[in-house]
Amino acid sequence: MTKVAIASSTQRSADAGAAIARAGGNAIDTAIAASMVAITTEPGVCSLGCGGFITIWPPDGEPVTIDGNIEMPGRGLDPARLGGGAWKVTLDYGGGIDTYVGHGSVGTPGGLAAYDAAWKQFGTLPWSDLLQPSIALTRDGFPLSRASHNYLFHAHELVYGWSPQSHEPLHHADGTLKSPGDTLVLGDLSASLGEIARYGADCFYRGSLAEQIAADSEEHDGVMTARDLAEYQVQVRSPLRIDMNDWSMATNPAPAIGGASLAAMLVLLKKESHCYWDRELTQRIADIQHRVLMYRFRHLDKSNELDRDIQKMLETAQTQGLPLVQGAPSTVHTSVVDSDGLACAITMSSGYGSGVVPPDTGIWMNNCLGEIELNRKGLNAGPTGMRLASNMAPTTARHTDGRTLSIGSPGADRITSALLCTFNNYLRCGMTLDHAIAHPRLHVEINDGDPRVAYETGLDIRDIKLPLRQFSEPSMFFGGVGAALLHADGHLQAAADPRRAGGHAIV
């Protein structure tokens, strides 16, 4: 029997994946089941109305990335409609953020289509089996996670309070937000998942669910149409490849920005002569992030030619080292490898949430058109059908000795910095996987072009010249890395970030 290692956002999602593995599922089956539980039982963090990416490396083939990211909607609409139907809110979260909510902030979700494409190519168990854990949890109830509550505490009124369908499941009868550990029952969502289990993902894009979603959007001045759902197609891409210390890594390619930023950081990290976290390396890690993230801010975030400009960034990082130009919680990740050497990394996001729940579906929709810090072009992000930019970077890797790694993180723009720190610790320093993930991190924040270093206690920051923001304890602000590893001798390992209280299992 195939053995499986899994790390996911919560213990319940890891447990769901483990149940599928015990039933004979491979890494893909396990990852889909676990990720589906993560997106349906962490309201505020993610939702079924999400988009994302799946990177898969089969043992006997080349890696692929399935792009199921959010798409710019608007097919069949008067162009004057685009950019409307949403309003700005300011949340006291993560130091303060502005974002847009409402039906006009919803982009066409591709997450479910990505799961379906991965399953059709690599899965072994029936699709309906993979959804059963999510159906049972949403029908019978599950405890509100601390990660969800941490975000909902700031967003439950402004994002999730304007719509009764969105507000009611998250609040007590007296209107107060439910607490961590309180039970959530999502009967409408369970019914929608049951319909998908019976009829396949197609019913979300062309069936009865699609009709409900599109009708609700039309009624409330949204810009996502029935045509947008019906014409959505996943795109299968060749991942970006980076070699380091006898590891070959495959991560999310353009038009996603996260994988390219990670690749550029790793190219610069390869030039460093030592790896241990003394004052010099701490300064250099900050410098690497500063250079890449400022380059991104200046050249990529509003680019109309992302493929070209990302390639230019990677070439410049290789040849010139990137000259320095001064100037969302809402993600879940699942990593799985199995004993056959099949690796799967899934990252999904619904932005900060739009507050939209089409009646009787229980499906919270994304607000990815309204993620201002990521989608700097605004609500009318570009031509209809264009994939939106993304920070997500699900990554798989192989070592020349036979080790196979699946890794990734939630955490908006902290995804790349979390993975950079972890790769330095594991690939270069030789730390154990658990220690590599738990080690203190830093992240260079770019706010309107002004850099600042956020860091966890335990790093020697004396040589850093940028403004500083200290976190006295490990914080989920710095991501929630999850990794699954097949060792050269065949034994499996999984590790989940203590910052996120993630779960892991070996089956």
C-alpha positions as CSV (number, residue, x, y, z in Angstrom):
1,M,0.0,0.0,0.0
2,T,1.2,3.5,-0.8
3,K,2.1,5.6,2.2
4,V,1.4,9.3,2.4
5,A,2.7,12.3,4.3
6,I,0.5,15.4,4.6
7,A,0.8,18.9,6.1
8,S,-2.2,21.3,5.9
9,S,-3.6,24.4,7.4
10,T,-5.5,22.7,10.2
11,Q,-5.5,19.4,12.0
12,R,-9.0,18.6,10.7
13,S,-7.9,19.1,7.1
14,A,-4.9,16.9,7.7
15,D,-7.1,14.3,9.3
16,A,-9.5,14.4,6.3
17,G,-6.6,13.8,4.0
18,A,-5.4,10.9,6.2
19,A,-8.8,9.3,6.0
20,I,-8.6,9.4,2.2
21,A,-5.1,8.0,2.2
22,R,-6.2,5.1,4.4
23,A,-8.9,4.4,1.9
24,G,-6.2,3.9,-0.8
25,G,-5.8,7.4,-2.1
26,N,-2.5,8.7,-3.5
27,A,-0.9,12.1,-2.9
28,I,-3.3,13.9,-5.2
29,D,-6.4,12.4,-3.7
30,T,-5.1,13.1,-0.2
31,A,-4.2,16.7,-1.1
32,I,-7.5,17.5,-2.7
33,A,-9.6,16.1,0.2
34,A,-7.5,18.0,2.8
35,S,-7.5,21.2,0.8
36,M,-11.2,21.1,0.3
37,V,-11.7,20.8,4.0
38,A,-9.4,23.7,4.5
39,I,-11.3,26.0,2.1
40,T,-14.7,25.1,3.4
41,T,-14.1,25.1,7.2
42,E,-11.9,28.2,7.6
43,P,-14.4,31.1,6.9
44,G,-12.6,34.4,6.4
45,V,-9.4,32.6,5.6
46,C,-10.6,30.9,2.4
47,S,-13.8,29.6,0.7
48,L,-15.2,27.5,-2.1
49,G,-15.4,30.7,-4.2
50,C,-11.5,30.8,-4.3
51,G,-8.8,30.5,-6.9
52,G,-5.4,29.0,-6.7
53,F,-2.6,26.8,-8.0
54,I,-1.6,23.2,-7.8
55,T,2.0,22.1,-8.5
56,I,2.4,18.4,-9.1
57,W,5.6,16.4,-9.7
58,P,5.0,12.8,-10.7
59,P,7.7,10.3,-10.0
60,D,8.1,9.4,-13.7
61,G,7.6,12.7,-15.4
62,E,8.1,16.5,-15.4
63,P,6.4,18.8,-12.9
64,V,3.3,20.8,-13.9
65,T,1.4,23.7,-12.4
66,I,-2.3,23.8,-12.8
67,D,-3.5,27.4,-12.9
68,G,-7.0,27.8,-11.4
69,N,-6.5,31.4,-10.3
70,I,-9.1,34.1,-10.3
71,E,-10.0,35.5,-13.7
72,M,-11.2,39.0,-14.7
73,P,-15.0,38.7,-15.3
74,G,-17.3,40.7,-17.5
75,R,-18.1,38.7,-20.6
76,G,-21.1,40.1,-22.4
77,L,-21.3,43.2,-20.2
78,D,-21.2,46.9,-21.2
79,P,-17.6,47.9,-20.5
80,A,-19.0,50.8,-18.5
81,R,-20.2,48.3,-15.9
82,L,-16.7,47.1,-15.1
83,G,-15.2,48.6,-11.9
84,G,-18.6,49.1,-10.2
85,G,-20.7,47.3,-7.7
86,A,-18.2,47.4,-4.8
87,W,-17.2,49.8,-2.0
88,K,-14.0,50.3,0.0
89,V,-13.6,49.3,3.6
90,T,-10.7,49.9,6.0
91,L,-9.9,47.0,8.4
92,D,-7.8,47.2,11.5
93,Y,-6.0,44.1,10.6
94,G,-2.3,43.5,10.0
95,G,-1.5,47.1,10.8
96,G,-4.5,48.4,8.7
97,I,-5.7,47.5,5.2
98,D,-8.0,49.0,2.6
99,T,-10.0,46.5,0.4
100,Y,-13.1,46.5,-1.7
101,V,-16.1,44.3,-0.9
102,G,-19.5,43.6,-2.5
103,H,-20.5,41.8,-5.7
104,G,-18.3,44.0,-7.9
105,S,-15.2,42.8,-6.1
106,V,-15.8,39.1,-7.1
107,G,-13.6,37.6,-9.7
108,T,-14.3,34.3,-11.6
109,P,-13.2,31.5,-9.2
110,G,-11.1,28.7,-10.6
111,G,-10.2,26.7,-7.5
112,L,-12.7,24.0,-8.0
113,A,-11.8,23.6,-11.7
114,A,-8.1,23.2,-10.6
115,Y,-9.0,20.4,-8.2
116,D,-11.0,18.7,-10.9
117,A,-8.2,18.9,-13.5
118,A,-5.7,17.5,-11.0
119,W,-8.0,14.7,-10.1
120,K,-8.8,13.8,-13.7
121,Q,-5.1,13.5,-14.6
122,F,-3.6,12.0,-11.4
123,G,-6.4,11.0,-9.0
124,T,-7.4,7.4,-8.2
125,L,-10.5,7.5,-5.9
126,P,-13.9,8.7,-7.0
127,W,-14.4,12.5,-6.9
128,S,-17.4,12.1,-4.7
129,D,-15.3,10.3,-2.0
130,L,-12.9,13.2,-1.9
131,L,-15.7,15.6,-1.0
132,Q,-17.2,13.5,1.8
133,P,-15.1,14.9,4.6
134,S,-16.1,18.4,3.7
135,I,-19.7,17.5,3.3
136,A,-19.9,15.8,6.7
137,L,-18.0,18.6,8.5
138,T,-20.2,21.4,7.1
139,R,-23.4,19.4,7.7
140,D,-22.7,18.2,11.2
141,G,-20.7,21.2,12.4
142,F,-17.0,22.0,13.2
143,P,-15.3,24.3,15.7
144,L,-14.3,27.8,14.5
145,S,-10.5,27.9,14.2
146,R,-8.4,30.5,15.9
147,A,-6.9,31.5,12.5
148,S,-10.4,32.3,11.2
149,H,-11.4,34.1,14.4
150,N,-8.2,36.2,14.3
151,Y,-9.3,37.7,10.9
152,L,-13.1,37.7,11.5
153,F,-12.5,39.7,14.7
154,H,-11.5,42.6,12.5
155,A,-13.7,41.9,9.4
156,H,-16.9,40.3,10.7
157,E,-19.0,43.5,10.4
158,L,-17.4,45.4,7.5
159,V,-16.9,42.4,5.2
160,Y,-19.3,39.7,6.6
161,G,-21.9,41.9,8.2
162,W,-23.7,43.6,5.3
163,S,-25.3,40.5,3.9
164,P,-27.6,38.3,6.1
165,Q,-26.5,35.1,4.3
166,S,-22.9,36.0,5.2
167,H,-23.5,37.2,8.7
168,E,-25.8,34.6,10.2
169,P,-23.5,31.5,10.2
170,L,-20.7,33.4,11.9
171,H,-22.7,35.1,14.7
172,H,-24.7,34.2,17.8
173,A,-28.4,35.1,17.9
174,D,-27.6,38.3,19.7
175,G,-25.3,39.4,16.9
176,T,-21.9,38.8,18.6
177,L,-19.2,37.0,16.7
178,K,-18.7,33.4,17.6
179,S,-15.5,32.5,19.5
180,P,-12.7,30.0,18.7
181,G,-14.1,26.6,19.4
182,D,-17.7,27.5,18.9
183,T,-19.6,25.2,16.5
184,L,-20.4,26.4,12.9
185,V,-23.0,24.5,10.9
186,L,-23.1,25.4,7.2
187,G,-26.1,23.4,5.9
188,D,-26.4,25.3,2.6
189,L,-22.7,24.8,1.9
190,S,-23.0,21.1,2.7
191,A,-25.9,20.9,0.2
192,S,-23.8,22.6,-2.5
193,L,-20.9,20.3,-1.9
194,G,-23.3,17.4,-2.1
195,E,-24.4,18.6,-5.5
196,I,-20.8,18.9,-6.7
197,A,-20.1,15.4,-5.4
198,R,-23.1,14.0,-7.4
199,Y,-22.7,15.9,-10.6
200,G,-19.0,17.0,-10.6
201,A,-17.3,20.3,-10.7
202,D,-19.1,21.2,-13.9
203,C,-22.3,22.1,-12.0
204,F,-20.4,25.0,-10.3
205,Y,-19.5,26.4,-13.8
206,R,-22.5,25.4,-16.0
207,G,-25.2,23.8,-13.8
208,S,-27.6,24.8,-11.2
209,L,-25.0,26.3,-8.9
210,A,-23.7,28.4,-11.7
211,E,-27.2,29.8,-12.4
212,Q,-27.6,30.8,-8.7
213,I,-24.2,32.5,-8.6
214,A,-24.7,34.4,-11.8
215,A,-28.2,35.5,-11.0
216,D,-27.1,36.9,-7.7
217,S,-24.3,38.8,-9.3
218,E,-26.6,40.3,-11.9
219,E,-29.2,41.3,-9.3
220,H,-26.6,43.2,-7.2
221,D,-24.5,45.0,-9.9
222,G,-21.8,42.4,-10.0
223,V,-19.6,41.9,-13.1
224,M,-19.3,38.1,-13.1
225,T,-21.7,36.6,-15.6
226,A,-22.9,33.1,-16.5
227,R,-20.6,33.2,-19.5
228,D,-17.6,33.9,-17.3
229,L,-18.3,30.8,-15.3
230,A,-19.2,28.6,-18.3
231,E,-16.1,29.7,-20.3
232,Y,-13.6,29.4,-17.4
233,Q,-10.7,27.0,-18.2
234,V,-7.7,25.9,-16.2
235,Q,-4.3,26.5,-17.7
236,V,-1.6,23.9,-17.3
237,R,1.9,25.5,-17.3
238,S,5.5,24.4,-17.0
239,P,6.7,25.6,-13.5
240,L,9.7,27.9,-12.9
241,R,12.7,25.7,-12.2
242,I,15.5,26.7,-9.8
243,D,18.5,24.5,-8.8
244,M,20.2,24.9,-5.4
245,N,22.4,22.5,-3.4
246,D,21.6,19.4,-5.5
247,W,17.9,20.3,-5.3
248,S,15.8,21.0,-8.3
249,M,12.7,23.1,-7.4
250,A,9.5,23.7,-9.4
251,T,7.3,26.6,-8.4
252,N,4.5,28.8,-9.7
253,P,5.2,30.5,-13.0
254,A,3.9,33.7,-14.6
255,P,1.4,35.3,-14.6
256,A,1.7,34.6,-10.9
257,I,4.2,36.9,-9.2
258,G,4.8,35.0,-6.0
259,G,6.7,32.1,-7.6
260,A,8.8,34.5,-9.7
261,S,9.7,36.6,-6.7
262,L,10.7,33.4,-4.8
263,A,12.8,32.3,-7.7
264,A,14.6,35.7,-7.9
265,M,15.2,35.6,-4.1
266,L,16.7,32.1,-4.4
267,V,19.0,33.2,-7.3
268,L,20.4,35.9,-5.0
269,L,20.6,33.6,-2.0
270,K,22.8,31.2,-4.1
271,K,25.4,33.9,-4.2
272,E,25.8,33.9,-0.4
273,S,28.8,32.1,1.0
274,H,27.3,31.1,4.4
275,C,23.9,30.2,5.7
276,Y,23.7,30.5,9.4
277,W,21.7,33.3,11.0
278,D,24.4,35.6,12.3
279,R,24.1,39.4,12.0
280,E,25.5,39.3,8.5
281,L,23.1,36.8,7.0
282,T,20.2,38.5,8.7
283,Q,21.1,41.7,7.0
284,R,21.6,39.9,3.7
285,I,18.2,38.1,3.8
286,A,16.6,41.5,4.5
287,D,18.6,43.0,1.6
288,I,17.5,40.2,-0.8
289,Q,13.9,40.6,0.0
290,H,14.2,44.4,-0.2
291,R,15.7,44.2,-3.7
292,V,13.2,41.7,-5.1
293,L,10.1,43.2,-3.5
294,M,11.0,46.8,-4.5
295,Y,11.7,45.5,-8.1
296,R,8.3,43.9,-8.0
297,F,6.6,47.1,-6.7
298,R,8.3,49.2,-9.4
299,H,8.1,46.9,-12.4
300,L,5.7,44.0,-12.0
301,D,2.6,45.0,-10.0
302,K,1.2,47.1,-12.9
303,S,2.9,45.3,-15.8
304,N,0.9,44.6,-18.9
305,E,3.6,42.1,-20.1
306,L,4.2,40.0,-17.0
307,D,5.9,37.1,-18.8
308,R,8.4,39.4,-20.4
309,D,9.0,41.5,-17.2
310,I,9.3,38.4,-14.9
311,Q,11.9,36.9,-17.3
312,K,13.8,40.2,-17.2
313,M,13.8,40.2,-13.4
314,L,15.2,36.7,-13.3
315,E,17.9,37.5,-15.8
316,T,18.8,40.6,-13.9
317,A,19.0,38.8,-10.6
318,Q,21.3,36.2,-12.2
319,T,23.6,38.7,-13.9
320,Q,23.5,41.9,-11.9
321,G,22.0,40.9,-8.6
322,L,19.0,43.3,-8.9
323,P,20.2,46.8,-8.3
324,L,18.3,48.3,-5.3
325,V,15.8,51.0,-6.1
326,Q,15.0,53.0,-3.0
327,G,11.7,54.2,-2.7
328,A,-4.0,38.5,3.0
329,P,-4.4,36.2,5.6
330,S,-6.8,34.7,3.2
331,T,-4.9,31.7,1.9
332,V,-4.6,28.0,2.7
333,H,-1.9,25.6,1.8
334,T,-1.6,21.8,1.7
335,S,1.5,19.7,1.0
336,V,1.5,16.0,0.3
337,V,4.1,13.4,-0.9
338,D,3.6,9.7,-1.1
339,S,6.0,6.7,-1.0
340,D,5.8,6.4,-4.8
341,G,7.5,9.8,-5.1
342,L,4.3,11.7,-6.2
343,A,4.4,15.3,-4.8
344,C,1.5,17.7,-4.7
345,A,1.4,21.3,-3.4
346,I,-1.9,23.2,-3.3
347,T,-2.4,26.9,-2.4
348,M,-5.8,28.5,-2.6
349,S,-7.0,32.1,-1.8
350,S,-10.3,34.1,-1.7
351,G,-8.7,37.4,-0.9
352,Y,-10.1,39.2,2.1
353,G,-13.6,38.0,1.2
354,S,-16.4,40.0,-0.5
355,G,-19.1,39.2,2.0
356,V,-21.1,37.8,-1.0
357,V,-23.0,34.5,-0.5
358,P,-25.5,33.7,-3.3
359,P,-28.8,32.7,-1.6
360,D,-29.2,29.0,-0.7
361,T,-25.6,28.1,-1.7
362,G,-23.6,28.8,1.5
363,I,-20.7,29.7,-0.8
364,W,-18.7,32.8,0.3
365,M,-17.2,34.5,-2.8
366,N,-13.8,36.0,-3.2
367,N,-13.0,39.8,-3.4
368,C,-9.9,39.3,-5.5
369,L,-10.7,42.2,-7.8
370,G,-10.7,44.4,-4.6
371,E,-7.3,43.3,-3.2
372,I,-5.7,46.7,-3.5
373,E,-2.2,45.8,-2.4
374,L,-2.0,42.9,-4.9
375,N,-4.3,44.2,-7.7
376,R,-2.9,47.7,-8.0
377,K,-4.8,48.3,-11.3
378,G,-8.1,48.5,-9.4
379,L,-11.4,46.8,-9.8
380,N,-11.2,46.9,-13.6
381,A,-8.0,44.9,-13.6
382,G,-7.7,44.3,-17.3
383,P,-9.3,42.6,-20.2
384,T,-12.0,40.0,-19.5
385,G,-10.5,36.6,-19.2
386,M,-7.2,37.8,-17.8
387,R,-5.7,35.9,-14.9
388,L,-5.1,38.2,-11.9
389,A,-1.8,38.5,-10.2
390,S,-1.0,36.2,-7.3
391,N,1.4,35.8,-4.4
392,M,0.9,32.0,-4.2
393,A,3.9,29.8,-4.7
394,P,3.1,26.1,-4.2
395,T,6.5,24.3,-4.7
396,T,7.7,20.8,-5.3
397,A,11.4,19.7,-5.3
398,R,13.6,16.7,-5.9
399,H,17.2,16.0,-4.6
400,T,19.8,14.1,-6.5
401,D,19.7,11.5,-3.6
402,G,16.0,10.8,-4.2
403,R,14.4,13.0,-1.6
404,T,11.1,14.6,-2.7
405,L,9.6,17.7,-1.1
406,S,6.2,19.4,-1.3
407,I,6.1,22.8,0.4
408,G,4.2,26.1,0.5
409,S,2.6,28.7,2.7
410,P,-0.4,31.0,3.1
411,G,0.3,34.6,4.0
412,A,-0.2,37.0,1.1
413,D,3.1,38.8,0.3
414,R,4.7,36.9,3.2
415,I,4.5,33.7,1.3
416,T,7.8,34.3,-0.6
417,S,9.7,35.5,2.4
418,A,8.5,32.6,4.6
419,L,9.6,30.1,1.9
420,L,13.0,31.9,1.4
421,C,13.8,31.6,5.1
422,T,12.7,28.0,5.2
423,F,14.7,27.0,2.1
424,N,17.8,28.7,3.5
425,N,17.4,26.8,6.8
426,Y,16.7,23.4,5.3
427,L,18.5,23.3,1.9
428,R,21.6,25.3,2.9
429,C,22.0,25.1,6.7
430,G,20.9,21.4,7.0
431,M,18.4,22.1,9.8
432,T,15.7,19.5,10.4
433,L,12.5,20.2,8.6
434,D,10.7,21.1,11.8
435,H,13.5,23.5,12.9
436,A,13.7,25.0,9.5
437,I,10.0,26.0,9.6
438,A,9.9,27.1,13.2
439,H,13.1,29.3,13.1
440,P,12.5,33.1,13.5
441,R,11.7,34.9,10.2
442,L,11.8,38.4,8.8
443,H,9.8,40.0,6.1
444,V,10.4,43.3,4.2
445,E,7.1,45.2,4.0
446,I,6.7,47.6,1.1
447,N,4.0,50.1,1.9
448,D,3.5,52.6,-1.0
449,G,7.1,52.1,-1.9
450,D,8.4,52.6,1.7
451,P,10.3,49.6,3.0
452,R,10.2,48.4,6.6
453,V,11.6,45.1,8.1
454,A,9.2,43.1,10.3
455,Y,11.0,40.5,12.3
456,E,10.5,37.9,15.0
457,T,12.6,37.9,18.2
458,G,15.7,35.8,18.0
459,L,17.3,37.4,14.9
460,D,20.4,39.6,15.1
461,I,19.2,42.7,13.3
462,R,22.0,45.1,14.3
463,D,23.2,45.6,10.7
464,I,19.8,46.3,9.2
465,K,19.5,49.9,8.2
466,L,15.8,50.0,7.3
467,P,13.0,50.9,9.8
468,L,12.1,47.9,12.0
469,R,9.0,46.4,13.4
470,Q,9.5,43.7,16.0
471,F,7.1,40.8,16.9
472,S,7.9,39.6,20.4
473,E,6.4,36.1,19.7
474,P,6.1,33.9,16.6
475,S,3.2,35.2,14.5
476,M,1.0,33.9,11.7
477,F,1.8,37.3,10.1
478,F,4.9,35.5,8.8
479,G,3.0,32.7,7.0
480,G,2.2,29.2,7.9
481,V,4.7,26.9,6.0
482,G,3.6,23.3,5.6
483,A,5.9,20.6,4.1
484,A,5.8,16.9,3.3
485,L,9.0,15.0,2.6
486,L,9.9,11.6,1.2
487,H,13.5,10.7,2.4
488,A,15.9,8.8,0.2
489,D,15.5,5.7,2.4
490,G,11.7,5.7,1.8
491,H,10.5,7.0,5.1
492,L,8.1,10.0,5.2
493,Q,8.0,13.2,7.2
494,A,5.6,16.1,7.6
495,A,5.9,19.4,9.4
496,A,3.4,22.2,10.0
497,D,4.2,25.7,11.1
498,P,3.5,26.4,14.8
499,R,2.6,29.9,13.8
500,R,-0.6,28.7,12.1
501,A,-1.4,25.7,14.4
502,G,-1.4,23.6,11.2
503,G,-1.9,19.8,11.2
504,H,0.1,16.9,9.7
505,A,-0.1,13.2,9.5
506,I,1.7,10.1,8.2
507,V,-0.5,7.3,6.9
